[in-house]
Amino acid sequence: MKETSRQPRRGLQFSKPAASAHFVTDPSSGLQVKHGALPFVSTHGRAKRRGRILCYKIDMVSVSTVILAIGMQLTAYFLSWPWFATLPIMLAVRELHLVEHNHAHLPIFRQAMLNEILGWLCFISNGVPLECYELHHVQNHHRYTQQFNDNARDWSSTFGFTGTHYPDKPIGRTYYCASYALLAWLHCWIEVLRRPGSPVFRRFMRSYFLCIGISAALLIIDPWNYFLFFAIPWAMVYIGIGSNNYDHHQNCKLTTPYNSANVDLRFPYRLFGFNIGYHVEHHMKPTLHWSLLPEYHDLIKKDIPPDNYVIKPPA
């Protein structure tokens, strides 16, 4: 998938660090980080992590999660499972969505076609095209986190709405969550339509017509089961993306890379969240594989302010 960048091309516009600190540029993200934390080299050994089909062998868990989630949806749809089967399906689709997030940052497979197919499965399951994730989240949000001015616009920013004021008056959570998916879709359509004939234009159109076509067929065949097992999970994901992004950056000062996001090390966010709670680390090295984020956290945790932890770390 050569046509889209897998990492931001330019760093976030943080305020100037203190003169006493020695900062260097992280080549994987473009952010300035204190010398000593980089370069990051895992101690686990590449041979144990790499696979011949999967870039990282541990992503067998990720692929299994996607297959399980959409498999449950299709089974429930065709076998007319009872309505309450929607509950475990929503949990499975939530996990699938986290896999898609990681896949947008770092492709899971070595083969481009397998990466495309995995993106299509995610799109049908949770309503989010992989290309939109790449444009809106990877290339925009990670590049311009919480900025919204004439020179830099993060379409995910809580300060990009009329009546907001940085840093003490973001948009309210309810309105943000309700409008997030619509704004993300509009942003992605604008970006795609401005690039007619480009590789990302062709990829997006192929994904859109294929996956929306399949979804429309399922809707026509059995509207009620489609509503239960696909439409409700889509809505849950659309609202959940906004809510999660709000939490990840709420009350962050954004003066250095270390206070640009919130860190949530509670057990569910580590075991079931593909380490998404290591969000400072993720923003500093967005192409670092999710399984290596805890190791990277150990290198930089002393520089993360206590206020950026959801649960304050021990003194």
N, C-alpha and C positions, 0 to 999 in steps of 0.2 A: 504494500500500500504506500507507494512512494509519493502520492500526490498530496498528502496532508502531513503537516509537521506533527511530530509526536511530543514536542516540548515547546514552551514559549520561546520566541526569538529574542525577546528583550525583557529585562528584569522589571520588577515592580518599582514604582517611583517612591521609595521610602525617603523620609527626611534624612538629612546628613547625620551619620553616626558620630558619637563622641570622638574627639580628637585622640583620646588615649587608646581607643580600640584599633586593632589592626584588622582590616577587612580585605577579603579577596573575593573574586567572582567565581561562583560555582558553575562549571561548564555545562552541567546538565539542566540548569534552570535559569541561569543568568542573574540570580540573586546575589547580593553581597552577604557573605557570612564570615564570622570571625575566624581568623586563621587558627588552625589546629583541628577544626571540625572536618576539614576537607583536605585532600580527597578522601571519600569514603570507600573503603575496600572491605567487603565482607570477609569474615574469617571462616566461613563455612566451606569455602572451596567451590570453584565453579563446576567441577566435574560432578559433584553431588547434586547440583541444582539444575543443570542443563539437560534437556531432552532432545531427541531427534525429531519429534513432531511438535511437542510443546516446548516453548522457550524455557519454561521452568517446570520441572516435573510435578511440583506441588499443585500446579494449576489443573491437574486431573480433578481436584476438588471443585475448581471453578467450572469446568466443563460439565461435570456431573450435576452441579447445582442448576445449570441452565437446562440440561436435559430433564432433570427431575421436575423443575417448575413448569415448563411448557408441556411436559408429558402429563402432569397432573391436570393442567387446564384442558388439554385435548381429551383426556379420558373422562373428566367430569362432564365435558360438553357432549361427547358422543354417547355416553352411558347415562346421561341425565342424573347425575348425582344430586342428592338433596342440597337445598340452598346453603345449609351451614358448612358444606365443604368449601365454600368461599373463604372461610377463615384461615384454614391451613394453606390454601392456595395463595392468599395474600401474603402470608409469611414467606412462602417459597419464592414468590415473584419479587418480594423485597430483596431477598438474597440474590436473585438473578440480576436485579438492578445494580447491586454493588459490584457484581462481576463485570457488567457492562461498563461501569465507571472505570474499573481497573483496565479493562480491555481497550478503552478509548485512549488511555495514557500509554499503555505498553501492550502491543498485540500479544495474544496468548499463544497463537500458533506461529510456526515458521513459514507456513504456506499462506499466501495472500488469499486464496480462494476459501480456505478453511476459516480465516478471520472474517471474511465477508459473510459466510454462512452463519457463523456464530452471531454476528451482528443482526442478521435477519431474524434469527430465532428470538433474540432479545427484543427486537422491534415488535414482532407479532405478540410476544408475551406481555410487554410492559408499555408499549406505545411510544418508545423513545428510539428514534433512528440513531445508529452509531455515528453517522456523519454529523448529526446535530450535536451529539455529545462532543465530538471533536471540535466543531466550530464554536459552539457556545461556551463550553466548559473548558476544554483544553487550551484552545487558542485565544479565548477572550477572558474568561474569568481568571485563569491562572496568570495571564499576562498583565491584567489591570485590576487586580483584586481590590474591590470596594472603591475604586476611583470612578468618578463621573464628572468630567469637565471637558473643555474644548479639545484637549490633547489626548485624553485617555478615557475610554468608556467601558466599564464593566457592566454588561447588561444584567448581571446578577446583583449589582450593588443595592444595598438597602438605602443608599443616599441618592439614588437617581430618580427620585420622585418629587413632584411639586410639594413644597411645604417641608421638606426634610432639610436638615442642617448637620453637617459633620462637625464634631463627633458625637453630639449629644442628642440628636433628634433624627433617628432613622424612621423609615416608614413602619407602620404597625404590622405585627406578625400576620394578622388575619388577612389583610389586604395583600400583603406580600405573597403569602402562600396561594391565595386565590388567583393572583395575576401572574405568578411565576411561569407556569407552563405556557400560557398564551404568549407572553413576551418572548420566551425562549424560542417558540416555534416561529414567531414573526421575525425575530433576529436571524434565525437560521435561513428562512426563506429569502430574506433580503441578501444575505451573504451568498447564497447559492445562485440566486437570479442575477447577481452582479458579475457572475463568472460563467457566462454561457459557453458551452463547449469545453470547459475545463474538466480535468479528471474528477474533481469533487462534485461538479455539476452532474456528470454522467453517473457517478456512483450513487449520489443522493436520489436522482430520478429513478434509477433502477431499483433501489431499495424501496422508495416510496410507492411506486406503482405495483411492485411485487407484493409487498407486505400489506399495503392498504387493500389491494385486490383480494388477497387471501382473507383478510379480516372482513371485508364487505361480503364475501361469499358465505363465511361462517354466520354473519349477522342475518343474511337473507334466509339461510336454511333453518336456523333456530334462534330467533331473536332473544327469547327468554334466557336460554342457556348461555348465549353470547354475553348478554348483559351481566349475568351472575359471575361467569368465570373469566371474562376478558375485560369488559367495560369497567366493572368495579375495581379490579386490580390496576387498570390504567389510571383511573381517577385517584386511587390511593397513592400510586407512584407520583403522579403529577403534583399532588398536594405535598407529599412527603419530601420531594426534592427541595421545594422551597423552604419547608420547615427545617430540614437538615442543614441547608446552606445558611439559614438565619442563625441556627445554633452555632455553627462552625465559626462564624465571624462576629457574633454579637458582642458588643462592648470591647472590641479589640482596638488598641490604640494605633496600630499600623505605622509605627515609627521605625521599627526594625523588622527583619524577617522573623525574629523570635516572638514578637507579639502580634503577628499578622493573622493568627487563627487560634482556636481553642483546642486544647488537648483533653481528650476524654479517655481515660485508661480503665474505665469500668469493664468488668469481665465480659458482658454481652457485646460491647463494641470491639473487643479483641477476638473473642471466639467466633461470634456470628457476624461481625461487621467487617471481616477481611482487613482488620487493623485500621479502619477509617478514622478511628479516634485519634490516631497519631497525625493530627492534621497540620500542625506546624511543620513536622517532618515531611509530610506529603507536599506541602507548598514549596518547601525549600528544595526538594528533589522529586519533582512530579513524575519522573520516569523511573524512579527506584521501585523495584517490585514490592508489592504489599507485604510479602513475607519477611522482607529485610528492614521494614520500618522500625520495629522494636530495637534492633541492633543499632540503627542510626540514632534513635532516640537516646540511647545510652551515651552517645558521644556528645550530644548537644544539650542534654536536659538541664545542665547547670546554668545555661544561658536563657532558658525559657522562664519568664516571670511567673511567680506563683499565681497571679491573677489570671493567667491564661490557662490554668487547669480547671476543669469542671469540678474535680475534687482536689483540694489542695494537697500537694505532695508533702511527705514528712519533712520536717526541718532538718 
